[in-house]
Amino acid sequence: MTFAACEKQKQASAEVGAIPKQILDKATNDINKASELEAERLKATEAEIAP
């Protein structure tokens, strides 16, 4: 009985521990998307300015 409870606690800890990584991964993806959009806007602006 104690072993089963220990396994459940171990699994719960792993799931809770994964949450910060998921948050960081989402933030990293959002930053990368924003950087890509900014690069595209910059290229478009440069294309408009170039003769």
Protein Blocks (a to p, Z undefined) as FASTA:
>chain_A
ZZmmmmmmmmmmmmmmmmmmmmmmmmmmmmmmmmmmmmmmmmmmmmmmpZZ
